[in-house]
Amino acid sequence: RRVSLEALRCSAPPRRASPTQKSMSNIGIPIKVLHDAEGHTVTVELKNGEVYRGKLDEAEDNMNVHLSNCTKTMKDGQVEMLSNVFLRGSHVRFMVLPDILKNAPFFKKIDTKANKASKAGKAKQAATQRAAGRPTPGMPPPKGRAARDGAR
């Protein structure tokens, strides 16, 4: 039985986004900040109490991190130098990131309810000031000869 090429094109299932494409659009702000910290010095504490401090070479969406020139401080206070270390994200208790990331551009895009309310209040105030000089609120000022004659 022969099947035309056109029939195969029409019956093909729709293409779906790859898992990496899906995850990039759905990652949250903390993970975006973590990716922005790449190249900076960070501190990572694991659930077992060990603390690692070094340059963040790479971070993954699941919080797996690769650190270089790292200092490992164990729970008992013993210190060890490591050239490279890979830490599993599920073992991370918390991370300390550089303060410079407070100025990251995506923080400026976040509009809180308070910011939105203050913007709406400013717009209402500006509209009230524009309407203050009008004889009839809500109507534009008169134009033409009638306006000039009425003003004299």
C-alpha positions in Angstrom: 0.0 0.0 0.0 1.4 3.4 -0.9 1.1 6.4 1.4 1.8 9.8 0.1 4.4 12.1 1.7 1.7 14.7 2.4 -0.4 12.2 4.3 2.6 11.4 6.5 3.3 15.1 7.2 -0.4 15.7 8.3 -0.5 12.6 10.6 2.8 13.4 12.4 2.4 14.2 16.0 3.2 17.8 17.0 6.8 18.5 18.1 7.3 19.0 21.8 9.9 21.1 23.5 12.9 19.3 24.8 13.3 19.0 28.6 16.0 21.6 28.6 13.8 24.1 26.8 11.0 23.5 29.2 13.2 23.8 32.3 14.7 27.1 31.1 11.4 28.8 30.9 10.2 27.5 34.3 13.2 28.1 36.5 12.7 30.4 39.4 14.5 33.5 40.6 16.9 31.8 43.1 18.2 29.5 40.3 18.6 32.5 38.0 20.7 34.2 40.7 22.7 31.1 41.2 23.5 31.0 37.4 24.5 34.7 37.6 26.9 33.9 40.4 29.0 31.8 38.1 32.6 33.1 38.1 32.3 34.6 41.6 33.4 33.2 44.9 30.6 31.5 46.8 30.2 29.5 50.1 28.2 26.3 50.1 27.1 24.5 53.3 26.1 20.9 52.9 23.5 19.1 55.1 26.3 17.1 56.8 27.8 20.4 58.1 30.8 20.7 55.7 31.4 24.1 54.3 33.0 24.7 50.9 34.3 28.1 49.7 35.6 28.6 46.2 35.0 30.0 42.7 31.7 28.8 41.2 32.6 27.5 37.8 29.3 26.0 36.9 25.8 25.7 38.4 22.9 23.5 37.2 19.2 24.0 37.6 19.1 21.2 40.3 21.8 23.1 42.3 24.7 20.8 41.4 27.7 23.0 41.5 31.3 22.8 40.4 33.8 24.8 42.5 37.5 25.4 41.8 40.3 26.6 44.2 38.1 25.5 47.0 38.6 25.4 50.8 36.7 22.7 52.6 36.0 23.2 56.3 34.7 20.1 58.0 32.3 20.0 60.9 35.1 19.6 63.5 37.0 22.6 62.1 39.6 20.8 60.1 40.5 22.7 56.8 41.5 21.1 53.5 42.4 22.8 50.2 40.9 21.2 47.0 41.6 22.3 43.4 38.2 21.1 42.1 35.1 19.8 43.7 31.6 18.9 42.5 28.7 19.1 45.0 25.3 17.4 44.5 22.5 19.9 44.7 20.3 17.7 46.9 23.0 17.7 49.6 23.1 21.5 49.8 21.7 23.2 52.9 22.4 26.8 51.7 24.7 29.0 49.6 26.1 32.4 50.3 26.4 34.4 47.1 28.2 37.7 46.5 26.4 40.9 47.4 26.9 42.3 43.9 24.1 40.1 42.7 21.6 42.3 44.4 21.9 44.6 41.4 21.0 41.8 38.9 18.8 43.0 36.1 15.9 40.6 36.6 15.2 42.0 40.1 14.2 45.3 38.4 11.5 43.5 36.4 9.6 42.3 39.5 6.6 44.4 40.3 5.2 43.9 43.7 1.6 44.8 44.6 2.9 47.8 46.5 4.8 49.1 43.4 1.7 48.6 41.2 -0.5 50.4 43.7 1.9 53.4 43.9 2.1 53.6 40.1 -1.7 53.6 39.9 -1.9 56.3 42.5 0.5 58.5 40.6 -1.5 58.1 37.4 -4.7 59.1 39.2 -3.0 62.1 40.8 -1.6 63.3 37.4 -5.1 63.0 35.8 -6.6 65.0 38.7 -4.0 67.7 38.2 -4.7 67.9 34.4 -8.5 68.1 35.0 -8.1 70.8 37.7 -8.0 73.7 35.2 -11.0 72.5 33.2 -14.4 74.2 33.6 -16.2 70.8 33.5 -14.4 67.9 35.0 -13.9 65.1 32.4 -14.3 67.4 29.4 -11.4 68.8 27.4 -10.8 72.6 27.5 -12.8 74.6 24.9 -11.0 75.4 21.6 -11.5 78.0 19.0 -13.2 81.4 18.9 -15.7 80.7 21.7 -12.9 79.9 24.1 -11.1 83.1 23.2 -14.3 85.3 23.5 -15.3 83.7 26.8 -11.9 84.3 28.3 -12.1 88.1 27.7 
